[in-house]
Amino acid sequence: MLLKKVTIFKYKSFFSEQTFPVGEGLTRVIGKNESGKSALLEALAKSNYFEINPEFSFDKTRDYPRGQLALLGTTSPDAVTCEYSITKDVLAAIEEDLGEGVLKRNTVAITTLYDNSSDVSGIEVDFEKFKAHMVKKVNVGQNVARELKDIHSFEDLLDKADNSTSYEDIKAYLQHILIAIEAISSVWSNLLNKYIYFTYLKPALPKYWYFSDYYLLPARINLTSYANGNLDGSLSPREYEIVKALFELSGLDATGIQSENDFERFITALETTSNKITDDMAKYWSTNENLEIRFDIEHSDNNTRWLNIRVYSPRYRVTLPLESRSRGFVWFFSFMVWFSKIQTHLDSRFILLLDEPGFSLHGLAQRDLLRFIKEELVPNHQVIFTTHSPYMIDPDKLNEILSVIDTNDRNVGSVIHTIREESDADTLVPVQLALGHELVKNVLPQGKTLVVRGLSDMVLLRYLSSLLKAKNKTGLPSDLTIIPVDRLDQLIALMLLNRDTQSQCVCLYENSGKELPDEAKSLLLGKKIMFYKGSKKEKTIEDLLMKEEYLKAYEGAFKRKIRRNSIDAEAPVVPQVQKSDEDFDRYAPIVWLITNSATEPLSEETLDRFEKLFIKLLDLYS
């Protein structure tokens, strides 16, 4: 069974009914702090948690929106409805028993109320298909076959079978259904629906398994208190759960530890389990240092025994308390313990609810975690996780994203949107960052790349290169990609985002008369940079043109005259004309120059300057 759609009626910050779709594999939930992301996961978890746990059951006083609680009185309203699609294996089992096409719909909806009871809806049986299947299995006479045409419900069929001796074979055929129905105390008006649900659908319903940053393995465990079931305040309820998971995986019963021999067996079992988990973790822990989890038993006053969890680093040959390691490592190891426990439930289906998974991990480690989720979890489980991180977003999987925003409306509260519906810019930040990073990664292609100041630089360089090549002179190679980047700070950002690119990148820039700071040079990560040089100040690409050529192009583009005696022939030309022109557009003169090249050809001196520039650029690629 696969979760397809969810409706949250009223729960915590959700003051109004919210319906949203769920993907067959992975669903990601984004939203600002306190928007309601965790509440969404909690509501789902409480609808069918994998074990009896008071924390994951609905409580009207705790969970219903406070401002509306007084209006409820003693009623127990709906909390959440989950609609599931019936998978092919379950459908095949139903049809083998009751007939092909017996279900009119391949979905079922389960509504959980605040008293933690549930209502089932959406089961629609084609009774005629059931009767046809039954007739194939039971040899009925002609009279019974005619009578069956006028029976339109399972209840009427049972009544007829109880009161007619000619229906003995049919009654015998129905016996397995009747036995199953009578074994279930729940009252249903439609008995065949009841049989289908409890026999086939309910056992196949996935259970929810919740994991958050609070399920971290502690560095120190009071075994005496743990064995007695008394947490004594040293372990939070969720720490207790993750410790319990580790012990269960190791096949240990903490209550049985009495002697030194017991301690050794206990530690050996724990280390065997943790070594396996660490080995599995190494495939997805990018900053792996071959760390090892180690355990020791400490004796303190009053015959109290403590289990200390430490981490051994082969690099430094020391052990440190678990709490001294990075929170990211502790989180990943604890998560692997939790996931390993899931794997022991081979006969159960789960939907995994991960609240801010890997929040404490480095960005690249989050990428590894996402790979783990997609490779290890999604093939066998539906996964829903919340995140703030762009590293947990796949730019090509935007259909998997839901957003949650707090409307600040007391009648509405939090609302849930698909990514196509979301218009809140702040909520979309993780998606925008992920898309921006993906876009920038694809800006610099593999091979030779030239980054220039802007569009006018790119156009002029391409044009001059074609002119020179037409004269059998040196131009730019045909496999060179030119990318315009407007500002130097944007250039630095581009290089940082593309530090892993395999392209041969050269930057041709103006430096506005300022020397590039050393830290900026280091940020450019060894990329080759060439600046337009001049005798007075740093110049621009326009200064490679003869001064008169550019001034004519400017006058032609803007239909205005420039007094030649106002122009310093040695200084950069663009700042001089820009100073007196509020509507200046750097691109327009270049377009005019190119479109009027037939009547206003460029001088040989200009061509010579550009050829020298291209020769220098080509040297940087060699």
TAZI-V881176 format. One line per field, one symbol per residue. psi: psi as a letter, one per 20 degrees, with the letter a starting at -180 (. if undefined). burial: + if it has 9 or more other ideal C-beta (glycine too) atoms within 8 Angstrom, else -. Layout:
BEGIN
psi=???
burial=???
END
This chain:
BEGIN
psi=ppphqpopfpodiniqpppqqpqhfpppprqrqkhjghhggggghihmqiroohhlqqoghhhqpgijhhihcjqnrqgqpppqqorhgghhgghhgiqpjhphqkqqpopprijjrqqprioopnhhhgghgghhhpnqrhgghghhhjpjqhghgggghhjphijghghhhighggggghiphppqhohhggggghhggghipqqpoppaiimpprippnhggghjjoijihprhhhgghggggghhikqohijohrhhggghggggghgghggghghhhhjnhkpkkqppqqqpppaqkkppqopprppohgilqqqqhiirqhgggggghghgghhhgiimhjqqqppooolpkhjqqghhhggghggghhhghhiqqppqqqiphijpohjlhijpqqpqoijpiigbqqpqrhhhpiohhhjghggggggghghhigorpappoprhahhggggggghghgghhjkrpaqqhjppppppgrhhhgggghghkhjqjqopqporqjkjqppqhhhghhiljqpppqpqrhgrparhhiiqqghgghggghhhilqqpphiipohiqphghghhhjohkpohhghgggggikhghmqqrhgghgghghghghghhhi.
burial=++++++++++++++++-+-+-++--++++++---++++++++++++++++-----+++-+--+++--++--+----+++++++++++--++-+++--++--++---++++++++-+---+-++-+++-+++++++--+-+---++-++--+--+-+++-++-----+-+++-++--++-++--------++++++++++++--++++++++++-+++++++++++++---+--++--++++++-++++++-+-+--+----++--++-+++++++-++-+++-++++---+++++-+------+++++++++++-----+++--+--+++++++++++++++--+---+++++++++++-+--+++++++++++--++--+++++++-+++++-+-+--+++++++------+++++++--+----++-++++++-++-++-++--++++++++-++++++++++++++-----++---++++++--+-+++++++++--+-+-+++++++----+---++-++--+-++++-+---++++++++++-++++++++++---+----+---++++-+++-------+++++++++-++--+-+---++-+++-++++++-+--
END
